[in-house]
Amino acid sequence: ADWGVGVGLYFQNLRIFSIICFVAGLISIPNMMYYSSTEYSTFNMTQGYNPSYLLIEAMTQTSQVCTRTKWMACPTCNITDWDMLPKATDRFAISTKNENLKFLLKNDCEVRLSEGIVMHAAMLFVAIAVFYAGYRQKYVETKYDEEEQTASDYSIQINNPPNDSHDPEEWKRFFESNFFDDDDKKIHVTCVTVALDNHQLIDKLVLRRKLLQRMEHNIEHGIDFNKDDLDGAVAASVPVTFWRKLICRAKDAQSTKEEIEILTEDIKIMQMKSYDVTHIFVTFESEKAQREVLDALKVARLALLLNKTDVHSNNPGFLFRDKYLLHVSEPCEPSTIRWRDLNSKFLNRSFQQLCTYSVTFIIIGIAAFIVRACILGEIPFLGPFIITIMNQTVPPFITFLLSFEAHITEGSFQASHYFKLCIFRWVNTVLVMTVVDPFTDTLQKGKLVARVCALYFSEILLIPVLNYMDISGTLNRHFLGPRAANQKQMRMHFQGSEFYLADVYTGMSKILFLCFWYASIFPAAYFLTAFTLMVHYFSYKFAILRTYRVGPKLGSKLASIGRCYIFPVAVLFLFVQADYNWSSFPFDNVCDTSTNVTDSYIGSHSIKYAAPEENTTDIPSIYILEDDNNVLFCHQDMYRRKLGAFPAFPKHQDDGKEWMHDKQELISVALSILVIVMLVYVVISILHRKLGSFILSCLKASYNQKAKLIKHTYSEVSNMKAYVPMKRVPGFFFPFLLCDINNIDEELIGWKDARRGYKVHCLSNDVIQDRQGGNKATKLFSIVQHWPPQ
């Protein structure tokens, strides 16, 4: 309950996807048994045996990795055939005695129709299970909403109030005089919050509080700080050392005092004007009243844009002040409202996100370059380890980027965080390894599949270790906290690590995407994914209960994004990648011909790689038989060979350079058809949810509430919060209150400072000089008023 519906849905998704992948792994067991048999390949774990890689080699043996290879004569081959990026240098060789005798390395493994059928069964099960789980999740979200009553269940949000509608009493009269319950009794308005466009004033006041706190922390121990006597604070301050000025850019007390004085003058000027109303939050005593108002005031977006007041011609009382058409909606939870950004404009928010996405892609490019260097380095499996480390260390930089974005709600902030982290982790974890490796390394022992397996093991080991160690929390509690200058600073170090729901959601989607991308050539990934998700389940459950601080109670926003967009796209890639992998098998760029080798090729040959960088590598002597056929080079990489090769139908093979056998072509056609079906379904479902719902809302007013009605009133529910504007600021234990709280029950604020009370946290008490009284002062800060039922 303390963490909100979103956290509960996250853990439910972990369980569901773990079960889905485990069952898909059971379905894929026949394929794993065939790939590990001598009928498919001659995998020998004693070749290049290393005890530390025993488990990785054992898992790799259940994949399509092919160790049964053979050098074949290729008279028409040329080294320029391999001039593609990334370049393979170990598949083309020439005779050491006659450089005109050329050879290609052929993967002599075969996939049968039965493997294709099993792969189809596993993928179809995953697709049906994921989509059904998403369908059922909507009902689970409703159930969670019914089980926990919050302020949003009793409230409405007015998004277009008149700029001068500052009076809460006016809003109370409007709703109580125009809306009635079933017994024709007037509904009761319990709370009204009037949010103002005063973010610039708030920013100045917050900055002033920060500077005052800096001065307080710099005074000598035992001397009380008086914010009205800054000269005395300067005299009592400890001198700032040179290294703090140089490294931490710390400022002395006199500089801080001058900054405060400049800020004070700015605040005085900003206090001389009143601020417009941006949003109104109205909380009713009953949930039924809220639904009746939402249903009565529903208006199409187009009507709102054109201000068509005639939509309420039958009920003219629904027009505020008899002329204003109201845009009402159900608000998010009070703790998820970002009050400082509530008045930000859509275009400004879009431009900010465009900039942060651009920087995110630059970060992705730098990370990809580092991962590529590690994969191509000489240390085995360093790449997967670095990938896991970067998946944990880079997200804080992306989180820092989000501080430059304005978001109206915490759900919107987490959604932006989710998409950025998802793009980074999908690219860093999956796509980089695919792009870095040459195409012909796909089924080579110790290459791509081994690195994928190593990535799973690093994820299984590092994530719980990092969660249990809680490095930043341990540093704060055991090193920085005991050495704090005062009690206030020490308490700040014991808050716990900050928790981002988007971070753990993308961790889950990253593992699923890794599985879906490689499952067609590495079916054991289903089992590894199931186990990894359960490791995430227990390690993050421990971290949330023991190390993370309690944050805003997030709703089902991220779960809905995953259900509607992320997971369907991941399933689509499951089919797309299976289609291309199956069509590209056996990943050797070798096509058979019907012509026999010439006499010059018959016999034993000592060969060397044609690429200069591989000349130092020894190749065992080969023997070409008289009845062996020539081969030729054919580009099997369906991704790169032709831009129009989507889906990977067998028809995209060049004439005379076909490498698929009949059964492989049959499965390829079936997969390509499924790709088209999945693509159409995913695109239509996304467009329907996003574009379709938007168009419908523009043309038609609608309100639909699936949760059942709860009879408990707002005042009867314990621990209920009101829409009290506040702002959390790093470095302060409690939030700043951005309103006057004299007219509300303090229990509705949602937190309590038992030692100092609430007044010290109210920025409205920072009003300077003669603006504290009178009607104008009430227009500087947001207004909250509470009318408990009699």
Secondary structure, 3 states (H helix, E strand, C coil): CCCCHHHHHHHHHHHHHHHHHHHHHHHCHHHHHHHCCCCCCCCCCCCCCCHHHHHHHHHHCCCCCCCCEEEEECCCCCHHHHCCCCCCCCCEEEECCCCCCEEEEEECCCCCHHHHHHHHHHHHHHHHHHHHHHHHHHHHHHHHHHHCCCHHHHEEEECCCCCCCCCHHHHHHHHHHHCECCCCCECCEEEEEEEECCHHHHHHHHHHHHHHHHHHHHECCCCCCCCCCHHHHHHCECCCCHHHHHHCCCCCHHHHHHHHHHHHHHHHHHCCCCCCEEEEEEEECCHHHHHHHHHHCCCCHHHHHHCCHHHHCCCHHHCECCCECCCEECCCCHHHECHHHCCCCHHHHHHHHHHHHHHHHHHHHHHHHHHHHHHCCCCCCHHHHHHHHHHHHCHHHHHHHHCCCCCCEHHHHHHHHHHHHHHHHHHHHHHHHHHHCCHHHCCCCCCHHHHHHHHHHHHHHHHHHHHHHCHHHHHHHHHHCCCCCCHHHHHHCCCCECCCHHHHHHHHHHHHHHHHHHCCCCCCHHHHHHHHHHHHHHHHHHHHHHCECCCCCCCCHHHHHHHHHHHHHHHHHHHHHHHHHHHHCCCCCEEEEEEECCCCCCEEECEEECCHHHCCCCCCCEEECCCCEEEEECCCCCCCCCCCCCCCCHHHCCCCCCCCCHHHHHHHHHHHHHHHHHHHHHHHHHHHHHHHHHHHHHHCCCCCCCCCCCCCCCCCCCCCCCCCCEECCCCCCCCEECEECCCCCHHHHCCCCCCCCCHHHEHHHHCCHHHCCHHHHCCCCEEEEECCCC
